């Protein structure tokens, strides 16, 4: 349970009921990310159901758009904005990596944040759910975080990333491949339980993978910022698909 509460404390805004930390359990903590995703998805689905019952309209769509960001303490948005500043600067790789670690917010981050907000709001405004279809919202954060855990535990990190220090002793095979098993389970279970709208997970996975591969190739390795950007785009793609489906 220690890795689960570690993941809760790091990736979930609601105060953790148990304060535990063990720096030797980073791989297990990442494997627990999908279960934190389930908690985030459950709260999002409940909020969507309440807003729908209240006929909240566009106001409800706005709440639904920002709620996943609030529930994660904006930690993934930070990575999204850092990657936007670094990659869109079009500088050499050394300079891009310096920008990635710069705590200042640049113009590219602001521009991309505005675009993200518009698309997130538009996607949530186009979602029409009923009955068991709300379960699609439960699975979206979970499956994206399963993909994230798999990527972080298996891809070579940037030398400047904290991941390089976390995993210097190696990662057991069980922890490296368990997230991909969870990804498959969620991707199959969601359409079974939520119907056709559950296929939105496939679009989310595709958006996550494209963002991850592009950012990793551009910057030369894996990092927490790249994870955050990939999670943000993956969830946006899943929400957009949910609206279109």
N, C-alpha and C positions, 0 to 999 in steps of 0.2 A: 504493500500500500504506500510505502514511502515515495517511490517514483510517481505514483498517481497524484499524491498531494504536492510533489515538486512541480509537476506539470500544471496543476491547478493554480498554484501560487504564481507561476511565471506567465501562463497564457490565458488566465481567466480573471475578469475584473472583480467578480464577487469574492469577498474575503474568504480565504481558505479556513475551514473549521479546525484543521490540524496543521500546526507549524512543524514541518519536518524537512530536513535537507541532508543529502549525502552526495558529495561531489563525485563519488565513484559510481553513481547510478545514472549518469547522463543518458546512456543508450536506452535503458529501461524507461526513463522519463519521456523520451521521444516516442517510444512505442505506446505510451499512454496518451499521447496527443489526440488520437482519434476518439477516445472516450470523453475527453474534454470537449471535442467537437460535437459529440452527441448532446452534452449538456447545453452547449450554445444553441444547437439546432432545436432542442426541445423548447427552450425559452423563446426562441424566435417563432416557432410554430404556434405556441400558446398566445404570444403577442399578436400574431397574424389572425388567429381565430377571434380574439377579443376585438380587434380593430374591425374585422369584418362584421361582427355582430353589432358593433356600434355604428356601422355605415360611415366610417371615418374618411373614406374617399382619398383624395390626394394627401391630406394631412396624415392619414394612416400609412400611405405609401412612403412618405418622408420618414416617419418613425421606423418603419420596417427596413428602410435603406440604411439608416445609420446604426440601428440596434446591434448588428454583428460587430461593427467597429467598436462600439461602446463596451460590449461584453468582453472584448479582448484587450481593453485598455489602450486601443489604437497602436498596439505594438507592431502589427503587420503593416499598417499604413506607413509607419516610420520607414520600414524597409522598402516599400513601394516608392516613396518619395526620394529616398537616397539613391535607389537604382535609376530613377528618372533623371536626377541631376547628373549622375555619373555617365550613364550611357548616352544620353542626348547631348552631352557636351562635345562629343565627337573629337575628343583629345586623344593622345596616345594612351596606351593601357596604364602606364605608371601614373599618369595624371588622373585618369578615370578612377583608379583605386584610391588615390588621395582624396578625390572629391567624394567617393563613397563613404569614407570615414569622417568627412567634415560634418560637424554638427550644425552648420548654418544651412538654412533653407534657400535654395536657388530658384530662379524663375521657372526652370523646367519642371521642378517639383510642384510648384503652384499651378502651372498650366495643366499638368497631368492630373492633379488632384481635382481640379474643376471638371475636367473631362470625365474622370471616374465618378464624381458625384452626380453629374447629369445622367450618365448611363445607368448608374445604380438606381437612381430615383425612377427613371423611365422604365427599367425592368420591373421594379416593385409595383409601379402603377399599373403595369400590364398583367400582373398575376391575378388570376381568378381561381380560387380553390374552394373545394367543398368535400366534406366527408373525410375519407382516408387520404385524400390528396395532400393534406397538411403534412403527412409523414415525409414528403419530399423535402420539406424545409429542415426536417430533423437530420436527414442523411447528408445534406450538402456539406456542412462544415466537417462532418466526420470523415467522409471519403477524401476530401481535399487534404485533410491533415494526415490521413493514412499515406497518401502520395508524398506528402512533405517528409514524414518520418523515413520512408523508404529512400528518398533522394538524399537526405542529410546523412543517413547511416551508410550509404553505399557509394556516393560520389566524392571525388577528391576535393577537399576543402581548399579555399584560398589560404596561402601561408599566413596572411594577416588576420584570418578569421579565428574567432574563439573556438570554433569546432576543431581546428587543428590541434589545439591543446586538450580538448575534451576526449578525443579519440586516439591519442598518441599510443595507447596500449592496445589498440585494436578493438574490434566489435565482434562478439560471438555471432555465429551464423544464425542462431535462432532469432536474435533481435534484428538482424539485417533483413530477414525475409518475412518475418511475421507481419509487418505493415502491408506488404503486397497481398498477403492472404486476406487481411482485413479489407483492403480495397476491393478485391474480387467479391467478398461476402456482401459488402455494402452495395456494390454496383448491381448485384443480382437481386438482393433482398428488396431494394427500393422499388423497382418496377413491379415486383410481385405484390408488394403491400400497397403501393400508391398508384398503381396502374400506369398508363402511358406517360403521365407527367414525370414518373420516376426515371425516365430515360434522360432527364436533364443532367443527371450525374455524369453521363458519358461526355457531354459537352463541357462540363466543368473539369473533368480529368484532361480532356484535350487542351483546354485553355491553360490549365496549370502546366502541362507538359511543354507546350509551345513557349510559354513565358520562361520557364525554367531553362530549357535548352538554349534559347536565344541569349538570355542574360548570362548564363554560365559560359557560353562560347565567347561572348563579348568581354567578360571580365576575367576569364581564365580559371574559374574554380567555383566552389560552392561556398555560400556564406549565409548568415542569418538574414541579411538584407534581401538576398535573392529568394530565400524561402518566403519572406514576408510579401514580396512583390508577386511571387507565383501564387500564393494563397489568395491574395486580393483579386488577381485577375481570374483565377480559377473559380472563385465563388461568384464573381460577376458574370462569367460565362454561363454558369449553372442557373443563375437567376434569370438571365436573358432567355435561355432555352426554356425555362419553366413558364415564362410569359408567352413565348411563341408557341409552345406546345398546347 
